[in-house]
């Protein structure tokens, strides 16, 4: 029943209600005086909130969190894909989220971004089925400024038709970047087939035909804004280091003039389901089959128990501690992913149970195993103990995540939007506390029915004919009848305790021919059970504690992270630490995790994610022939060659007492620290593995290009060069500043983003790096504990249309060349430095980040990270930065990796230096068109022998 689903699962909900005008924010609201709500012992959130509704209907919620310096502003608007009521307008709420960053007359985009940058802020927005949320986290002294500019864009948004058309292509680029992921298509088809009338029929992204038609919807965009972006549908949440009355006064100052809306729009009602419904998706490229089983489910409520009961029941029955998970994933190993999802939605939704099947011949078997479990839920109530464990896990799981102001505010936004009330989250968890086994069984009997059943499958090869015929649930019921250590301690008031065990052991120490051994060994520790408990028993025991024990492997490091509430410290460590100290090393777990790692390499990286594929390939190309010359996951041949004995030996050699750095954070006592170090004394004795040597990356002679030939809709590009500069180098702050100005990750104010996406609308974004950032497409900040002895300067061009690939490479090289030749201006330098002086606190704000960065500083032998950066930045001059750019970067000698469908055609364009044109949907200034002609004719001088074409299947094969 977790509210946070894996990154591969898009927001997913469907509905069932009567045709009626939306009741959210529709009734007149009388202005009220501000009132404060003190936390009670029964409340999940321990904060005192102050709330006020203005005369225009705008709701204000102020929540001092007790965390210093930062404020998080969340603005949830009660509009999402649910509100796309006219035919042909699917995806518009998400598109309009993009348009909200197009500025006003008073604050055009560049001026708006200047304000946000000066606040040291990180900002973004997201759209789901029911809401669009705009969120910004920044230094507290900038609250009035941020409220002022936000009020301006919500009340005076202004954009020209050309800008509208440009952004529409960026949205298409976002669709394109997701096109390689089969799960996105699976859910799109499932929603489309499950519903006939309600707007939950389409996903938040929308149907592709509607996305492609968006450039023609300029007039409708004005209607959409006028209808849905109104104060009576909006909440201002301000959390953090804030004084309530002062904050309310600022909101009143800038937001009171916003006028209430006049338009009403009906959300259509879905008739009662008449299932079962079945649809199959024929996937064009090789992938593992997917089976998704859905049931029409109730809407979110803080009064009616149905939704909370059903979500709890499905979490118990299909989560990692469930018997079905143990059977399908661990014992029989027919499935490598099993998930459940019952989203919180305004209208009746769809509960989904899904599995990725290893062998297509088992698809029917897996579907029937899921349905048989469902049938049993209708027939047999859960135990009191299991229900109590589920309640405990849900409560402590949420509390565990609330370790910083931004997370608290964001969680509030996900609940507040329902009734625009701070109380909603506490009311919901009080409702969960009242659930009984009878409530769960009643929900199962009401919603888990044949009529409400929706089954969707996806595969590259045809499935057995039997998959199209869904058995009756009743027919599936069975017939009656577990030394000494220097510890870094970060003591705080947080009741959630987190510790990290950082071992100097990573993929750089994989034996030749056994690439992937470090990653597989770590997986066997964290996910293979202990000698005392099988992994399912571990998960079952940890479930009521809401504890986690996870691993991360990189080139030089393997880190194990434990997280648990202080109340459960002793019980947690009795379960979790044996995973590391006495692993189970069972043959069936070894086979399961070895298969999962191989699938992660072949499917999740190579087949389903061109962007990460290109980035990883660039890393391995630059460091080919060195210990950094293969992915952390390994190679196909390397994984195949690993034996269980190899894993046992690596564990014994690598995870030794002399190889570990220990850190612990939270409201930790001396006794807790002592118990942890005492337990770690059971690690193997010894210094650990031999230290690695700093690898020497290969410097390209000119532009050296590898084209990965793959059947893909879009073209992904990454290029770069080896970099000796790490955090120990005096030029690190200078290059950090330069890459931030050039291409700050997921920041729309960065230079590359402005030149490629913003003014040209070519793709979803363009970024630059001087440190490895694996899994960057899924997060705003890199994980800690990714320390390396050599790095890579990299530019990541997110997927572009194939016809624009040549031009995209040219424009990125043009802008990089300008930076190297001309350097930063004094203003650019000062603005970027001011941003980083503040942003360094944002990127290290969570408990995990603070502890992880502190251990990284120990590993590098540097001062604490924020001190290192702020001291280094404060001493910099623009001349220092420009010298470092010229010394370490190049726009001429680069390794390039491109993942493309027409490899031969692209190679011909590159080696012939053919002119690369670009076309726009909207009108562009003549100056830009003239610039495009110059860039399109730019001579790259790529020699035929400098371009290699590699079939995707051969990449990372050995």
N, C-alpha and C positions, 0 to 999 in steps of 0.2 A: 504494500500500500504506500510505498515510498512516493513522495511528491516529486522526486528528482529522478528522471529516467536516463538511461544511457544516451550518449550523444548521438548515436545513430538513429534514435527514435524521434521522429518529428512530433510536434504537438498534434494530438489526435483526439477528436471528439465528435460525436454525432448527437442528434436531438430528436425529441418526441414531445410535442405540445400542440395547443390549438392555435389557429391563425388569429393573431392579435397584435396590437401595437406593443412594442417593447415597453416594459414597465420600469426599466432602469432609468431613474432620473426624470421620469415623465411628470410626476406630480409636483405642483408648486411647493416651494420650500420657503418657510418663513425664516428670516434671519434670527440667529440665536446668539446668546452670549457664550463666550468660551467656557467650557467646563472641563475639569480634570478628572481622570479616572485612575485612582490608585490601584496598584496591583493587589489582588487578593491571593491567599494561599492556594486557592484552586486554579489560579491562572497559570498558563504555560509561560507567558512572557512576564518577566519581573519588573516591567517599566511602568512609570506613571505617565500616561498620555494625556495631552490636552487637545480637545476637539472644538471646532467651531464651523458653522455653516453660514456663509455670507448671504446677503439678500438676493444675489443673483443665482444662488444654488450651489456655488462652489464650496466643497468640503475641505477643511484644513485639519490635518492631524500632525501634532508635534510630539516627538518622542525623544527626550534626552536619554542616551544610551549609557552614559558614563565613560565612554571612550573619548580621549582628548583629541583636539586639533582638527578632526575631520567632520564634515557634514555630508550626508547623502540625501539628495533630493530625488524623490520618485513621483512621477506624475502619471498614474494609471488613468486611462480614458476608457470608458465603457463602450468601446467599439473594437471589433475584430472581424475575422472572416464571417462570423455569425451575422454581421450587419450588412453583408454584401447581398442585398435582397433582389436587385435587378438582374435578369439574365445577362450573361456576357461580362459581368463585372467581378468575377471571382479573382481573388488575389489583390483587390484594390486597397483593403485596409493595410496590408503589408506594404504595398507600393506607396501609399500615402505616408506611412512612417518615413520612407525615404524622402518624400517631398517636404516633410517638416524641417529638413535640414537645408532647405533651399533659400532661407533667409527672408528678410523683410526690407522695406525701404530704409528703415532706420538702421537695421543691422543686416546688411547683405552677408552671404556665407563667409567671406573672408574676414569681415569685421566680427561676426558672431564667433568664429573659431578663434580669433585673436583674444576675445574676452575669455573664452573657455581655457585657452592655453595659458593665459596669464594667471588663471586660478589654479594652475597645476592639476587640472582635472582629468579624469578619464570618464568618458561619456559614451552612451549608446542608447539604443532603444530596441524593443522587440515587440512583435505582434503575435498573438495567439488567436484561438477561436473567439474569445470573448473580450479581449482587451488589447490595447496598445499602451505600452509603458515606456516612458522616457525617463532615463535615470542618469544622474550625474553625481559623482563623489569628488569633493574638493575641500580646500582649506576653509575653515570656518569664517575667516575674515572676509571672504568673498561672497557671503550669502546674499547680501542685498544686490550685488551686481548680477549674480546668476539668476535670482528671482526676476530681476528687471528684464533681462534679455529673454528669459523663457516666457514671461508674460507677453512680451512684444510679439514673439513668433506665434503664440497660441491665439492672439487677438488680431494680428496684422500680417499673417503669412502672405507673402507676395512672390510670385514666380511667373516668368514668361513661358510661353508655349515651347520655345526652343529648349529651355532648361528642363521642362516637363518631359519632352521627348528624349533628351539625353539621359535622364534618370531612368526612363523606362527601359533603356538598353542595359543599364546596370542591373536592373531587376531580372532581366532575361539572363544576364551573366550569372546571377545568383542561382537561377534555375539550372543553368548549364553546369555550374560547378557541382550541383547535387545529382546530376544525371547519371553518374557512374555508380551510384549507390542503389542497389536493388530494393532496399527496404523503403526508400522514399516512394518508389513506384508501387510497391506492394500496398502501402497504406493509402496512396492516392486511389487505386482501383478499389480497395476495400470500402472506402468511404463512399465512393461514387456508386457502387453496387448496393450498399446497405440502405441508402436513403433515396427517396424519390422527390422530396419536396423541401425539407428543411435545409437551411444553408450550411449546416455541418456536413452536407454532401461533399463539399470540396475542402481541400486542405488550405492552410493559411497561404501557401505559395500560390494556389489557384491552378486552374487548368491552363495548359500550355497555349491553347488557342486564344484564351483571354489575355494572357501575358503578352503574346505577340501583337495583340490589337491595342495594347495600352497607349502607344503613341497617339492614337486617334481619340483618346478619352479626356482631352484637356477640359472640355466644358463640364463633363461629369465630375471631374475632380473638384470643381468649385462647389457643386451640389453636395458632394460627399463631405467636404470640410464644413460647409454651412449646416449640414444636418447633424453630424455626429460630434464635432469638436465644439462642445458647448459646456459652460460651467456646471450645469446641473448633472452632467455625465462625468465630471472630472474631480479627482481628489489630489490635493497637494500634501504629500507626506515629507516632512523634514525630520530627519533623525540624526543623532550624533551629539556633538558638543554645541548645544543650542539652548537659548533661553526662550521658553514658550511664548510669553507675551510680546517680546521683541520680534520674534519670528512671525507671529500672527499679524502684528502691525505692518510688517513689510509686505506680507501677502495682500493685506487689505489695500495698501498703498498702490500696488502695481496691478492687482487683479480685479478690483471691485468694479471697474468700468466695463468688464467683459459682459456682453449681453446674453441673456438666456435664449435658447433656441425656440423656433416656432414650428419647425417641420416635425411631422410624425411619420414613421415608417414601420410597416408591419413585418415581423419575422414570420415566414410561413411555417405552418405546422405539419409535421410528419404524421401520417396516419399510423394506426397500430401496425406493427410488423406482421408480415405474413410469410415467414421463412419456413424452412431454411433457405438461404441464398448461397450460391457458390459461384466464384469466378476464379479463373486461372490467368496468370501473367506469364507469357512466353518471353523469357529474357534473352536478348540477342547474343550475349557472350557467356562463356563458361562461368558458373558460380554454383555454390551449394544451394540446394532447394530450401525454400521457406514454406512453413505452414503456419497460418494465422487463423485463430478461432476467436470470433467476436460474439458478444451478446449485447443487445440493447439494454442500457443500464440507466439508473436514475440520475437526476440532476443533483448538484451540490445543495446541501441544506444543513442548517445548524439546529433544525427542529425535528425534521423527519429523519429516522435512523437508517433508511434504506441504503443511501449512498455510502455512508461510513461503514455500515455492516457488510455490504458487498465488497468494498475495497479491502477491508480487514480479512474477510474470508478468502479472497483470491490471493492475497499476499501470503497467507498461511499455507495455502494449498499449492501454489506454483512458484514460490520464492526459493531461495538457495537452501533453506532448511527443510523444504518439503520432501516427502517420500517420492514424489514424481521426479523431482530434480535429481535425487540420489539415484533413482532407477535409470532415467533416460540419459543423464549427463555422465554420471560417475560409474555406475555398474555396467549397464549395457552399452554405454558410449555410442548411442545412436544419434545423439544430439550434442552440439558443442555450445549452443546458446538456448536458454529457455527463459522467457520473461513474461511478466504480467503487468498490466497497466489499466487502472480505472481512474481516468482523469477527473479532476474537479471542474465541472462546467456549469454554466448558467442554465442550460436546458439539458434534457435527458441525453446521455452520451453513449459511447460504445466501450465496454470493457473488452480488452484484447488479451489473449493468451497466444504467445508465439514461440516458434522453435525453428532453429536452423538445423537441418537434417544433413548428416554426413553422407548418407547413401540414398539416392532417389528411390530405391526399392523399398525403403522404410517409411516413406511419406505417409502412406495410409495407416501404418502401424502407429506412428507418432500422433497423427490426428485422432485416432480412436483411443489412444492412451489418455490424451487430454480430455476428450469427451467422456470417457469412463470416469475420470476423476471428478468432472463436473456432475455427472449423474450421482456419484456417491455423496457429493455435498448436499444435494437435494434430499438424500435419504438418511444421512447420518450427521448429527450435530458435532461440532468440534468440542474438545474437552475444555473445562474451565482453566486448566493450567496453560494450554496452548493459547487461549484467548488472552489470558493475563500476560503471557510472554509477548504477544503481538502488541498489546497496548504499551507495554514497557518499551519495546523496541521503537515504536512510532514516537513516543514522547522523547526518549533520550536521543533518538536519531536526529530529531529536529533541533533539540538543544545543542547537540554536538556541532551543528552547522552554524550556530549563531555566535561566532567568535569575533565578529567585527561589525562596525556600523553599517557598511554597505550590505552585508548579508542580512542583517536584521531588517533594514529598510526594504530590501528586495523581497524578502519573505513576506513582510507586511503587505506589500503591493499585490502579491499573488492572492491574498485573502481579502484585502480591503475592497477590491473592485466589485465584489458581489453586492454588498450593501453600503459601501462607502462608510465603513465603521471599523474602528480599532478593535472593537469587541469580537469581531467575527472569528478570528483565529482562536481566541480563548474559548468561545462558545463551542466551536467545532471540536476542540480537544476535550472539553467537558462532556460533550455528547458521546465521544468515543469511550470515555470512562464508564458510561452507563450501559454499554453494549453487553448483551448476554449471548450465550450459545444459541438460544432460541431466536434471538434477533437475526443472527447470521443465517440460520437455517431458513427462516421466513424469507429473507432477501433472496436466498438461492432459489427457493421454490417460486418466487414471484418473477424473477428476471432470467434465470438460467433455464430457458425453455426452448423447445424446438422452433416455435414461431419466431423467437428473437435471435435465432442463430444465423451468423454470417461467417462463412469459411472462404478464405482466399489463399491461394497457393502461388508460388513463383518458382520457375526452374528454367534452365537452358534446354534440357531434354524433356520429351514428353513423360508425364507421370502415368502410373497405372490407371486404367479406366475406372477402377473402383473409387478413386478419389472424388469423382464427380457426384457420387451418390452418398448422401450423408445419412448415417444410421440414426434411428430414434434414440434419444438419450436413455429411455427406459430399457432398451434392448442391451445396453452396455453394463447394466448392473450385474454384479456377480450373483451366482445362484446362492440361495440361503444356506445355509449350513454353518569414541576420544586422544681468584686473581685480582687484580686491581685495575681500576679504570678511572681516568680523569673525566668527570661528568660535567658537561656544560648545562647549567641550570638557569632557566628563565622563569623566575617566580612571578606569578600574577594572581589576580583574584578569580580567574576563570576556573570553574569547577571541572571542566573538561581537561583531562591530562593527556598530553601527547608526548611520545618519546620517539626518537629516531636512532637507529643503529646503522651507521654509515661504514661500510666495509670498502677497503681499497682493493676492489675486485670488480672487473667489468669485462665487456666484450673484447677489449684490447688484449686480454689474457686468454682468450679462446685458443685452444691448441689448433695448429694448422690442420685442416681437414675436418675439424669438429666445430666449425663456426656456429654459434648459437648456444654453446654449452653454458656460458655464464647466465644467460637469460633463462634457460630451461632449469638450471639448478635453483635459481631464485623462485621460479614458479613452483617447483616441487616443494620448496620450503613453505611458501605462503599459501599454496592451494592444493597441496598433496597430503595434508593430514600429518599427524604426529604418530609416534610409535604407540601412544596411548589411545588416540582417537582417529578414526577415519575422518576425511574432510567433511562429510555430511554431519558427523557427530560434533565436529568443531563448530560448524555453522549453526547447528541447532543449539549448542551451548552458549554461543555468543549472541544469539538472536535476542533474548530478553534483556541482555546487557547493553544492546546497541553499540557493541564494541567492534573495532575493525583492526585488522592486522594485514597490511598490504606491503607490496614490494615494488621497487622501481630499479631497473638496471640500465646503465648507460655505458659509455666507453671505459671509464675509469672507476666507476662507483656502482655499488649495489646498496640500496637503502631499504631497510625495513622500518615501517612506521606503525606504531601502535597508538590507538586513540580510545579512551574510555573515561567515563565519568568517575570522579574520585570515589564515589560511593561503592563502585564495583571493582576497584583496583585489584584487590587480592584475587577475587574470583576470575577476573579477566586474565591475569598473568598466568594463573594455573592452567588456563586453556590455551592461550596464545603463545607463550614463550616456548613450550615444548615443540611447536612447529619448527622453530629454529634450532633448538638445542638437541632434540632427538627426533628428526624427521621420520615419517613413516616409510618412505622410499618403496612404496608398493608398485608392483609391476603394472597394475591396471591404471593407477594414477599417472605413472610415467607415460604409458601409451596415450592416455587422454590428453595430457598436457603437451606432449610432443606433437600430437595431431593439431591441437589448438594453436601452438606456436607456428607450425607450418601453414595452417590456414590463415593466421594473422599476416604472415609474409606474403603468401600467394594471393589471398582473397582481399583481406582488409587493406593491405598496402598496395599491392600491384594491380589487382583487378578492379577494385572499387574506389580507388583514391589516387587519381593522377597527380594531384598536387603534392601530397606527401611522397609519392613515388618519385617524382622528379627531384624533390629536395633531398631525399635519401640517396638517390643515384648520384647527385652532384657531390655529396659528401664522400661517397665511396670512390668516385672517379678521381677527385683531387688527392685523396689519400690512398690510392691504389698501391698495393705492394707493402703497405705498413699495417700495423695492428688495428688502425682505424679504417682499413680498406674493405670492410664488410658491414652490413647493417647489424645493429645490436641483436635483432632477431636471428641473425645468422644467414646462411645460404641453404638452398634446398638440399644440396649434397651434404653439407655440414650437419644439418638437423637429422637427416636420414642416418648418418654415421654414428650419432651419439647413442651410447648404451647407458643402461641404468648404472652400471659400474662406473662409467665416466662421471655421472652426476654425483655419486657417492664420494668419489675421490676429490672432485672439485670442491664439494662442500667441506670436506675435511681439511683441505689445504687453504681454501680461500677464507672461510668464515672462522678464522682463528682469533684468539684473544688479542694478539698483537696487531691485528689489522682493523680493529673497530674503533670508531669515534662515537661517543654516546652523548646525546642531548635530550633534555626533558623540560617540558614547559607546562605552566598552569599552577593551580593552587597545590603545589607538591610539597610534601613534608620530607624531612631528613630520613624518616623511616622508609618512605616510598623509594627514595633514591638508593638507600642501602639495600633494600630487597631486590631492586633491579640489578645492581652490580653483583650482588651475591649470586643471583641466578645466572648472570652472564659468565660467572666463573666456571660454568659447566661447558662452555665452548671449548673446542679443541685447543690445546696448547700450541704455541708457536707464533712466529711473526707474520704469518700469512704468505701470500704469493710474492714472488720477486717483483720489485718495482718495475714499472714500465719505463721505456725510454721515450722522450719527446719525439713524436713522429714528424718527419719532414714531408710536407705536402708538395705535390708536383705543380710547378708553375707553368702555365700554358705559354706557348710561343705563338702569339696572335690569338685569334678566336678559334678554339677547338670545340667542336659541336658533336654531341651524341644525340641522335634522334631515336627515341624509343617508339617503335611502330606498334600502335595499339588501336583497336577499334573503339574510338571515342568521339563524342559529339564536339568537344571543345579541345583546345590546345593549351597545355600547361608548360610554363617556362621557368627555369631557375638557372642562374649563373653566378659565378663567383671565383674566388681565388683563395689559396691558403693564407692564413694569418697567424703570425707568431705572437701577436698581441693578445694576452690574456689579462685577467685582473691583477696579475703581478707586474705588469708592464707599465711604465710611467705614461705611455700614450693611451692607456685604456679609457680614461675619462674623455679625452679629446675625441677618440673614435666613437665612443658611446654618444657623444653630443652630435657628431656628424651623421651617424646613422639615424639618430632620432629625427633630425631635420629632414634628412633625405627620405626616410620611409619608416617612421614609427609604426610598430605593429598595431593593426586595427585602428589607426588614428587617421581621421579624414582630413586633418590639417597638415599632414606631411606632404612634402613636395612631390614625390612620385605619385601619390594618390591624387593630388590636384591635377597633375599634368596628364595622367593616363585615364583615370576613372572620371574625375570630376568634370573636366572640360570636354573630354572626348567620349565618356561613357563606354569605354571599351571592355571593362570587366568589373569584378567585384572589389578589387583593391590591389595595391602594389606596395611592397614593404622591403625593408633592408635590415640586415642583421650583422653583428660581429661576434655573436655567441650562438651556439646551437640552440634551436627552439623546436625540438620534436613535438609533434601533435599540435602545432601552432594554430591550425585551422579551427581547433575546438576551444581555445581559451585565449584570454586577453594577455595574460602574463605567463612567462615560462615557469615550469616547476623549478624549485631549488634542487640541489644535489645532482646537477648535470655538469660538474666540473670536468674540464678537459685541459690537457697540456698543450694543445694546439687547436686553433679555431679556424673559422672560415668566414670571410666576408662574402655575404650572399645577398642577391636581390631576387625576390620572389614575385613573379608576375602571375597573378591568379588567372585561371583559364580565360582565354579569348576565343572569339570565332576563328576558325582555321584560316579564313581569308585575311585576317588581321595579324596573324602570328609574326610574319616578317616585319611588318611595321611596328608591332609592339616591341620586338627586340631592338629595332633601330631607335625608337623613341626613348626607351630605357637607357640605352648606351649613350644617346645624345645628352640626356640629363645628367648621367653619371660623369660624362666627360666635362660638362660645364662645371660641375662641382669641383672636379680635380683641377681644372684649368683656372677657374675664377675664385674658388673658395667661397666661404660664407661672408656675407656682409656683417658689419658690426651689429646692425639691428637684428638680423637672423640669429647671430650668435647669442646676443643678449636675451632675446625672447626664448630661444630654445634652452639656454642655461637656466633661466628663471623657471621654466616649466619643469625641468628635470630636478631642480632643487626641491620642489614640492612633490613631484610625481614619484620620487624615490620612496616616499612614505606610503603612497598608495600601492605601489607594486610590492611592498613588503608588509602589508597591513594585517594579514591573517596570521593566526598562530602557527600554521604549518610553514608559511613563508619566513617568518621571523626565526623560527628554530632552524629551518633548513639553510637559510642564508648564513646564519651564525656558524653552523658546521662547515659550510663551504669556505668561509673565511679561515677557519682552522686548517682546512685541507690546502688552501692556497698559501697560507701564511701571511694573510693580509689583515688590516683592521676590519672591524665590523662593517658590513656592506654600506649602510647608509652614511656612515662616517667616511668611509673610503671615497664614496662618490661625491658627497657634499664638500669634503675637503679638497678633493681633486678638481671639482668643477669651480670652486671659489677661486682657485689659483690660476685657472685657465685664462688665456687671452685668445682673441680671434686669430692672432698669428700662430699660436700654438696649434690650434685646431687645423688651420689650413696647411701648416707644415706637415702634421701627421697624416692628413689626407693625401698629400702628394707623395709622402714617403711610403705609405703602406698600401694604397689603393691604385688600381689601374682600370682604365676603360678599354684597353687594347689587348691585354694578355689575360684572357678569361676562359674558364671552362664553362660550357653551356650544355644544359640538358633540356630537351624539348620532348614532350610526350604528344604524339600526333598520329592521326590516322593515315594521311597521305604523306608518308615519309619521303618517298621518291620525289614527289612534286615539291615538297618543302626544300629538300636538298638542292634541287635544281635552282630554285629561287635564290637560295643562299650563296651557292658557288658562282652563279651568274651575276650576282649583285643586281638582279632585276629590280626595276622600280616597284615599290610597294604602295599602292594607293589605299585610301581609306574613304569610306562613304558614311555620311551621317543621315539620320532620320530627320533631324531638324536643321534649321539654318544656323550657320556658324559665322563668326566674324571673318572678314577677308584676311586679317592678319594671321589667324589660326590656319586657314586654308593655305596661305602662302608658306607658313612654317611647315605644314604637312608635306608640301611639295619638296622642300629642302630635305626634310627628314627621310621621305620616301626614296630620294635619290642618293642618300648617304652611302658611300662605299665602305663596306665592311672588310673587304679583302680576304674573304674566307677561301682558303685553298681547297680543292676537291679532296685531297688526302687528309684534310683536317676535319672532315665530316664523316662520321660513321653512323650506320643505321643498324640498330639492334632490335630484333623482334622482342616484344615484351616477355615472351616465354623464356628467353635466354637470360634476362636480367636476374641477377642474384641466384642463378642456378648453381654456381659453384664458386 
